[in-house]
């Protein structure tokens, strides 16, 4: 079963990614897979 993340969590991770944090560090901090911040950044860009 897939975990669902709220929009605030996604925005927080993307913000850290855009601040220069490496995806691996963001993943450790948020207990997520390292590819998720990059995917979320793409998805949020499409929504804008």
NUPAZA-616552 format. One record per atom (N, C-alpha, C): z, y, x; residue number from 0; atom name; residue in one letter. Coordinates in nm, 2 decimals, padded with zeros to 4 digits. Layout:
# residues N
       Z       Y       X    i  at  aa
       Z       Y       X  NUM  CA   A
...
***
This chain:
# residues 48
       Z       Y       X    i  at  aa
   00.00  -00.12   00.08    0   N   X
   00.00   00.00   00.00    0  CA   X
   00.00   00.12   00.09    0   C   X
  -00.08   00.22   00.05    1   N   X
  -00.09   00.34   00.13    1  CA   X
   00.02   00.44   00.10    1   C   X
   00.06   00.51   00.20    2   N   X
   00.16   00.61   00.18    2  CA   X
   00.09   00.74   00.13    2   C   X
   00.16   00.82   00.05    3   N   X
   00.10   00.94   00.00    3  CA   X
   00.18   01.06   00.07    3   C   X
   00.12   01.16   00.11    4   N   X
   00.18   01.27   00.18    4  CA   X
   00.16   01.40   00.09    4   C   X
   00.26   01.48   00.08    5   N   X
   00.24   01.60   00.00    5  CA   X
   00.17   01.71   00.08    5   C   X
   00.11   01.80   00.01    6   N   X
   00.03   01.90   00.08    6  CA   X
   00.11   01.98   00.18    6   C   X
   00.23   02.01   00.16    7   N   X
   00.31   02.08   00.26    7  CA   X
   00.32   02.01   00.39    7   C   X
   00.34   01.88   00.39    8   N   X
   00.34   01.79   00.51    8  CA   X
   00.21   01.80   00.58    8   C   X
   00.10   01.79   00.51    9   N   X
  -00.03   01.80   00.57    9  CA   X
  -00.06   01.93   00.63    9   C   X
  -00.02   02.04   00.56   10   N   X
  -00.04   02.17   00.62   10  CA   X
   00.04   02.20   00.74   10   C   X
   00.16   02.14   00.74   11   N   X
   00.25   02.16   00.86   11  CA   X
   00.19   02.09   00.98   11   C   X
   00.14   01.97   00.96   12   N   X
   00.08   01.89   01.07   12  CA   X
  -00.04   01.96   01.12   12   C   X
  -00.13   02.01   01.03   13   N   X
  -00.25   02.08   01.07   13  CA   X
  -00.22   02.21   01.15   13   C   X
  -00.11   02.28   01.10   14   N   X
  -00.07   02.40   01.17   14  CA   X
  -00.03   02.37   01.31   14   C   X
   00.05   02.27   01.33   15   N   X
   00.09   02.23   01.47   15  CA   X
  -00.03   02.19   01.55   15   C   X
  -00.13   02.12   01.49   16   N   X
  -00.25   02.08   01.56   16  CA   X
  -00.32   02.21   01.61   16   C   X
  -00.34   02.30   01.52   17   N   X
  -00.41   02.43   01.56   17  CA   X
  -00.33   02.51   01.66   17   C   X
  -00.20   02.49   01.67   18   N   X
  -00.12   02.56   01.77   18  CA   X
  -00.13   02.50   01.90   18   C   X
  -00.20   02.39   01.91   19   N   X
  -00.22   02.33   02.04   19  CA   X
  -00.15   02.20   02.07   19   C   X
  -00.07   02.16   01.97   20   N   X
   00.01   02.03   01.99   20  CA   X
  -00.09   01.92   02.00   20   C   X
  -00.07   01.82   02.08   21   N   X
  -00.15   01.70   02.08   21  CA   X
  -00.12   01.61   01.96   21   C   X
  -00.23   01.55   01.91   22   N   X
  -00.21   01.47   01.79   22  CA   X
  -00.10   01.36   01.80   22   C   X
  -00.09   01.31   01.92   23   N   X
   00.02   01.20   01.95   23  CA   X
   00.16   01.26   01.93   23   C   X
   00.18   01.38   01.97   24   N   X
   00.31   01.44   01.95   24  CA   X
   00.34   01.47   01.80   24   C   X
   00.24   01.52   01.74   25   N   X
   00.25   01.55   01.59   25  CA   X
   00.28   01.42   01.52   25   C   X
   00.21   01.31   01.56   26   N   X
   00.23   01.18   01.49   26  CA   X
   00.38   01.13   01.51   26   C   X
   00.43   01.15   01.63   27   N   X
   00.57   01.11   01.66   27  CA   X
   00.67   01.19   01.57   27   C   X
   00.65   01.32   01.57   28   N   X
   00.74   01.41   01.50   28  CA   X
   00.74   01.38   01.35   28   C   X
   00.62   01.35   01.29   29   N   X
   00.61   01.33   01.15   29  CA   X
   00.61   01.18   01.11   29   C   X
   00.61   01.09   01.20   30   N   X
   00.61   00.95   01.18   30  CA   X
   00.48   00.91   01.10   30   C   X
   00.37   00.95   01.16   31   N   X
   00.24   00.92   01.10   31  CA   X
   00.14   00.87   01.20   31   C   X
   00.03   00.82   01.16   32   N   X
  -00.07   00.77   01.25   32  CA   X
  -00.13   00.89   01.33   32   C   X
  -00.16   00.88   01.46   33   N   X
  -00.22   00.99   01.53   33  CA   X
  -00.35   01.05   01.48   33   C   X
  -00.43   00.97   01.40   34   N   X
  -00.55   01.02   01.35   34  CA   X
  -00.54   01.11   01.23   34   C   X
  -00.42   01.10   01.16   35   N   X
  -00.41   01.18   01.04   35  CA   X
  -00.41   01.33   01.05   35   C   X
  -00.35   01.39   01.15   36   N   X
  -00.37   01.54   01.16   36  CA   X
  -00.51   01.59   01.17   36   C   X
  -00.59   01.52   01.24   37   N   X
  -00.73   01.56   01.26   37  CA   X
  -00.81   01.53   01.12   37   C   X
  -00.78   01.43   01.06   38   N   X
  -00.84   01.40   00.93   38  CA   X
  -00.80   01.50   00.83   38   C   X
  -00.67   01.54   00.82   39   N   X
  -00.62   01.64   00.73   39  CA   X
  -00.68   01.77   00.76   39   C   X
  -00.70   01.81   00.88   40   N   X
  -00.77   01.93   00.92   40  CA   X
  -00.91   01.94   00.86   40   C   X
  -00.98   01.83   00.87   41   N   X
  -01.12   01.82   00.82   41  CA   X
  -01.12   01.84   00.67   41   C   X
  -01.02   01.76   00.60   42   N   X
  -01.02   01.76   00.46   42  CA   X
  -00.98   01.90   00.40   42   C   X
  -00.88   01.97   00.47   43   N   X
  -00.84   02.10   00.43   43  CA   X
  -00.95   02.20   00.45   43   C   X
  -01.03   02.19   00.55   44   N   X
  -01.14   02.28   00.58   44  CA   X
  -01.25   02.26   00.47   44   C   X
  -01.27   02.14   00.42   45   N   X
  -01.37   02.12   00.31   45  CA   X
  -01.32   02.18   00.18   45   C   X
  -01.19   02.18   00.16   46   N   X
  -01.14   02.24   00.03   46  CA   X
  -01.15   02.39   00.03   46   C   X
  -01.15   02.45   00.15   47   N   X
  -01.14   02.60   00.15   47  CA   X
  -01.28   02.66   00.12   47   C   X
***
